[in-house]
């Protein structure tokens, strides 16, 4: 919005407004705006949640220390989406299809999460949407988004179904229409992976910030023809604006972490985690860096794999591999303090993001 007001309309009157043309400036402004809006909103929204007794229900089979968190305000994901959406509308170019696709993804998956959180609170037993219903809704919205991405790509590229392997110069697979099914898998998988990780104070928010930062760099490079060509990355028309969108998300998540860090004053709930994961999946598909997402979001992947292995092992052998899954609970039950589990997972996430960034040069 501000791009059209200041750059398109006022550039003729003052050259200063040319600054609104640059992605780097708008990205920094979007991050600051998202942060400030979410901080201000939190100041009023958290007391509102407390007043209405919209609190978290705690599973009884988990670590006993978590029982003291019962009643902590939840649905805090609204804080993230408030700052994020307004910031994107203010600073991103709204004539770029990717911006609207990402906004649709955030709103649709946040809606699924909100329904789940609302039912948990209403019933008071931690029973939200049925797993099958939630999964079908995720599949539906992921299918819509995947088709939209494929259609938009078809306008700008002669290979909308191409899958690029990082670390290799010319290793590309043309999946054709099967790329739509692959995209659905990535979006739904990423959404649930972040959701599984959101079990400790700030545990999902920290790795989300490092993942956002990594994807933002790839989006910026992919949207610059000179840089993309030099670094042998697939050039994606308009993906520079995705950097602005991710910056807005970074600022909003940073503000949320202010209140979500240990000991948490508010939880994001499925309202936040499902939308965050879905956005990561969509952006990875847009910039053709699905493998980079697996690396940068390695914490989410590890958490998901721990659940899969635990369930598979128990069903086939009757034995559990971990004391409890997801794996962060395993370390808690090994008497690691919660703050230590969180910070060590954050450290691992930073290291994984650095590894992912090497894919920029190692081609």
Secondary structure as GFF3:
##gff-version 3
##sequence-region A 1 363
A	DSSP	alpha_helix	2	2	.	.	.	ID=ss1
A	DSSP	pi_helix	3	9	.	.	.	ID=ss2
A	DSSP	three_ten_helix	15	21	.	.	.	ID=ss3
A	DSSP	alpha_helix	23	51	.	.	.	ID=ss4
A	DSSP	three_ten_helix	64	69	.	.	.	ID=ss5
A	DSSP	alpha_helix	77	91	.	.	.	ID=ss6
A	DSSP	alpha_helix	97	123	.	.	.	ID=ss7
A	DSSP	alpha_helix	131	156	.	.	.	ID=ss8
A	DSSP	beta_strand	162	164	.	.	.	ID=ss9
A	DSSP	beta_strand	172	174	.	.	.	ID=ss10
A	DSSP	alpha_helix	178	197	.	.	.	ID=ss11
A	DSSP	alpha_helix	203	222	.	.	.	ID=ss12
A	DSSP	alpha_helix	225	230	.	.	.	ID=ss13
A	DSSP	alpha_helix	240	260	.	.	.	ID=ss14
A	DSSP	alpha_helix	269	286	.	.	.	ID=ss15
A	DSSP	alpha_helix	290	296	.	.	.	ID=ss16
A	DSSP	alpha_helix	298	317	.	.	.	ID=ss17
A	DSSP	alpha_helix	327	333	.	.	.	ID=ss18
A	DSSP	alpha_helix	338	357	.	.	.	ID=ss19
A	DSSP	three_ten_helix	358	360	.	.	.	ID=ss20
###
